[in-house]
Amino acid sequence: GGTADTVVIDGNREADGKAYWQLGDTAHSPDHKLMAYAVDEKGSELFTIRFRDMGTGVDLPDAIPDTRGGFVWSRDGQTLLYVRLDESHRPLMVYRHRVGTPAADDVLVYREADAGFYVGVGQTQSGRFLQVIAHDHQTSEIYLLDADRPDGPLRLVAPRRHGHEYHVEHSGDLFYITTNSGDAEDFRIVTAPVDAPEEANWREYLAHKPGRFII
């Protein structure tokens, strides 16, 4: 049983004749018709995001230059959120790209005002929500976006508070939030309604226990 492996990107072949070639992040669209992938061909740590048609093996004309390389698909399989750098090469901006449109038309979704923070993108394991994550080494702030409405509004979960770290997952009608709030040095888990994720609505699900580190 099982099917034969399929090579989607052959790094050796792609790098042939180039002085430098590095593969960054890769991600299939939810319908597996496209694969987004990021490459650095200069050694500059700046990545160009490209899109490969999984049926033909041919790249689409789309090319998003000078990115951080991180990205995430919405559930329509046509929209990508990705991180762009500022003039000092700091990952501070999140843009939205629609497959088949010029990168110059991409829409700014989020810009971080604090140069001491960094921005990343992700999604809940359920795939229902995309995440814009602003963080430094000890503080986090998370915005959620309905993965079925990638052009919709961001929703802030909890505003940043120095030393507060939290992470968000989703199941059914609830968010499950791992947080070190309430002096939970080794973290605790709270829940919040999907339609009201703000901290005022957090309810204890798994209490903090010293020495039991929750990730």
Solvent accessible surface area in square Angstrom, and as a share of the most:
residue,aa,sasa,rsa
1,G,133,1.28
2,G,80,0.77
3,T,133,0.77
4,A,94,0.73
5,D,144,0.75
6,T,111,0.65
7,V,113,0.65
8,V,41,0.24
9,I,29,0.15
10,D,52,0.27
11,G,30,0.29
12,N,134,0.69
13,R,170,0.62
14,E,36,0.16
15,A,31,0.24
16,D,114,0.59
17,G,85,0.81
18,K,92,0.39
19,A,117,0.91
20,Y,89,0.34
21,W,41,0.14
22,Q,78,0.35
23,L,71,0.35
24,G,27,0.26
25,D,72,0.37
26,T,65,0.38
27,A,32,0.25
28,H,77,0.34
29,S,0,0.00
30,P,66,0.42
31,D,70,0.36
32,H,119,0.53
33,K,139,0.59
34,L,13,0.07
35,M,11,0.05
36,A,0,0.00
37,Y,5,0.02
38,A,0,0.00
39,V,4,0.02
40,D,1,0.00
41,E,73,0.33
42,K,164,0.69
43,G,38,0.37
44,S,43,0.28
45,E,127,0.57
46,L,35,0.17
47,F,25,0.11
48,T,27,0.15
49,I,0,0.00
50,R,72,0.26
51,F,0,0.00
52,R,19,0.07
53,D,39,0.20
54,M,61,0.27
55,G,73,0.70
56,T,96,0.56
57,G,45,0.43
58,V,93,0.53
59,D,49,0.25
60,L,48,0.24
61,P,133,0.84
62,D,13,0.07
63,A,38,0.29
64,I,0,0.00
65,P,73,0.46
66,D,72,0.37
67,T,0,0.00
68,R,120,0.44
69,G,4,0.04
70,G,19,0.18
71,F,21,0.09
72,V,8,0.05
73,W,13,0.04
74,S,1,0.01
75,R,100,0.37
76,D,61,0.32
77,G,1,0.01
78,Q,65,0.29
79,T,4,0.02
80,L,0,0.00
81,L,1,0.01
82,Y,0,0.00
83,V,3,0.02
84,R,61,0.22
85,L,18,0.09
86,D,12,0.06
87,E,147,0.66
88,S,68,0.44
89,H,99,0.44
90,R,83,0.30
91,P,7,0.05
92,L,9,0.04
93,M,13,0.06
94,V,0,0.00
95,Y,32,0.12
96,R,51,0.19
97,H,0,0.00
98,R,121,0.44
99,V,21,0.12
100,G,63,0.61
101,T,49,0.29
102,P,82,0.52
103,A,21,0.17
104,A,100,0.77
105,D,91,0.47
106,D,17,0.09
107,V,70,0.40
108,L,81,0.40
109,V,33,0.19
110,Y,29,0.11
111,R,127,0.46
112,E,6,0.03
113,A,107,0.83
114,D,63,0.33
115,A,49,0.38
116,G,46,0.44
117,F,15,0.06
118,Y,88,0.34
119,V,7,0.04
120,G,22,0.21
121,V,27,0.15
122,G,19,0.18
123,Q,94,0.42
124,T,1,0.01
125,Q,161,0.72
126,S,50,0.33
127,G,16,0.15
128,R,78,0.28
129,F,17,0.07
130,L,1,0.00
131,Q,12,0.05
132,V,1,0.01
133,I,46,0.23
134,A,0,0.00
135,H,70,0.31
136,D,38,0.20
137,H,175,0.78
138,Q,89,0.39
139,T,4,0.02
140,S,9,0.06
141,E,10,0.05
142,I,4,0.02
143,Y,37,0.14
144,L,7,0.03
145,L,3,0.02
146,D,44,0.23
147,A,0,0.00
148,D,80,0.41
149,R,134,0.49
150,P,12,0.08
151,D,103,0.53
152,G,19,0.18
153,P,97,0.61
154,L,47,0.24
155,R,100,0.37
156,L,58,0.29
157,V,2,0.01
158,A,0,0.00
159,P,80,0.50
160,R,75,0.27
161,R,110,0.40
162,H,148,0.66
163,G,30,0.29
164,H,6,0.03
165,E,55,0.25
166,Y,0,0.00
167,H,103,0.46
168,V,6,0.04
169,E,58,0.26
170,H,18,0.08
171,S,67,0.43
172,G,54,0.52
173,D,120,0.62
174,L,64,0.32
175,F,2,0.01
176,Y,62,0.24
177,I,0,0.00
178,T,17,0.10
179,T,0,0.00
180,N,31,0.16
181,S,10,0.07
182,G,68,0.65
183,D,139,0.72
184,A,1,0.00
185,E,141,0.63
186,D,28,0.14
187,F,19,0.08
188,R,46,0.17
189,I,31,0.16
190,V,1,0.00
191,T,15,0.09
192,A,1,0.01
193,P,50,0.32
194,V,35,0.20
195,D,108,0.56
196,A,25,0.20
197,P,1,0.00
198,E,64,0.29
199,E,54,0.24
200,A,89,0.69
201,N,47,0.24
202,W,21,0.07
203,R,148,0.54
204,E,98,0.44
205,Y,135,0.51
206,L,68,0.34
207,A,51,0.39
208,H,52,0.23
209,K,114,0.48
210,P,109,0.68
211,G,76,0.73
212,R,90,0.33
213,F,124,0.52
214,I,21,0.11
215,I,173,0.88
